[in-house]
Amino acid sequence: MGKIRHIAIRTNEQEKLRDFYMKTFDMHQVHKEGTGRAIYLSDGYLNLAILPGVPGKRDRIDHFGFAVDDMDDAGRKAAENGGSSKMAARPRDGRFAEYRIADPAGIGIDLSEGGWKV
């Protein structure tokens, strides 16, 4: 069974959103890639990525991630149920997911057998 362990939010005010989640929900920062790059927070269970905003677009949830036991099985089931039929490899640059698929609405879903930093 897959378990949600990662959510990503796009915003033009990353530090403000980081501070909100840290002060309001006692989350802690587990990784930062540099100015204008992703900031990763955790509550010890779930990983929250705060990504830079996209000019002209509103702040929004960008994608979320499931920890899975079997990557191939998860990809097969996604395709059988109307999602993407291709698992796109993710860059190995600290994003902590191995592949991405999409649901029927086109929303990105990261898949990881290794999990996210919490």
C-alpha positions in Angstrom: 0.0 0.0 0.0 1.3 3.4 -0.9 1.5 6.2 1.7 1.6 9.9 1.2 4.9 11.2 2.5 5.6 14.3 0.4 3.7 17.4 -0.7 5.1 20.3 -2.8 3.7 23.9 -2.8 4.7 26.6 -5.3 4.8 30.1 -3.9 6.4 33.5 -4.6 7.0 33.9 -0.9 9.0 30.9 0.1 10.5 32.2 3.3 7.2 33.5 4.5 5.6 30.1 3.9 8.5 28.3 5.5 8.2 30.5 8.6 4.5 29.9 8.7 4.8 26.1 8.7 7.7 26.1 11.1 6.1 28.4 13.6 2.5 27.2 13.3 3.0 23.5 13.1 6.5 23.1 14.6 8.0 21.7 11.4 11.7 21.8 11.0 13.9 22.5 7.9 15.6 19.4 6.6 17.2 20.7 3.4 17.6 23.9 1.4 19.0 24.0 -2.1 20.0 27.7 -2.2 18.3 31.1 -2.9 15.3 30.7 -5.2 15.4 26.9 -4.9 13.4 24.4 -3.0 13.1 24.5 0.8 12.3 21.2 2.5 10.5 20.9 5.8 9.3 18.0 7.8 7.1 17.1 10.8 9.2 13.9 11.3 6.7 12.0 9.2 5.8 14.0 6.1 8.2 16.0 3.8 6.9 19.4 2.6 8.7 21.0 -0.3 8.3 24.8 -0.7 9.2 25.5 -4.4 9.7 28.8 -6.1 6.6 30.3 -7.7 5.9 30.5 -11.4 5.6 34.1 -12.7 1.9 34.9 -13.5 0.6 31.9 -11.6 -1.1 31.7 -8.2 0.4 29.8 -5.3 -0.7 26.2 -5.4 0.0 22.6 -4.6 2.3 21.4 -7.4 2.6 17.7 -6.8 2.6 15.1 -4.0 4.5 11.9 -3.4 3.8 8.4 -2.3 6.2 6.0 -0.7 5.7 2.6 -2.4 7.0 -0.9 -1.9 7.2 -1.7 -5.6 7.8 1.0 -8.2 6.8 -1.1 -11.2 3.6 -2.3 -9.5 2.6 1.3 -8.7 3.3 2.4 -12.3 1.3 -0.5 -13.7 -1.7 0.2 -11.5 -1.6 3.9 -12.3 -1.8 3.2 -16.0 -4.6 0.6 -15.5 -6.6 3.2 -13.7 -6.4 6.1 -16.1 -3.1 7.7 -15.0 0.0 8.1 -17.0 1.4 5.0 -18.7 5.0 6.2 -18.4 7.1 6.6 -15.3 9.4 9.5 -15.9 12.7 9.3 -14.1 13.4 12.2 -11.7 16.7 14.1 -11.6 19.1 12.8 -8.9 19.6 16.2 -7.4 18.1 15.9 -3.9 14.4 15.8 -4.7 14.2 12.5 -3.0 11.9 10.7 -5.5 12.9 8.2 -8.2 10.0 8.5 -10.6 7.0 10.6 -11.4 3.6 9.6 -12.9 0.5 11.6 -13.3 -3.1 11.1 -12.2 -6.0 11.3 -14.7 -6.2 15.1 -14.1 -2.5 15.5 -14.9 -1.3 16.2 -11.4 2.2 15.0 -10.8 2.7 12.1 -8.3 6.3 11.4 -7.2 7.0 7.7 -6.4 9.8 6.7 -4.1 10.9 3.3 -2.7 13.6 5.1 -0.6 11.3 7.8 0.9 12.0 11.5 1.7 14.2 13.1 4.3 12.1 13.6 7.5 
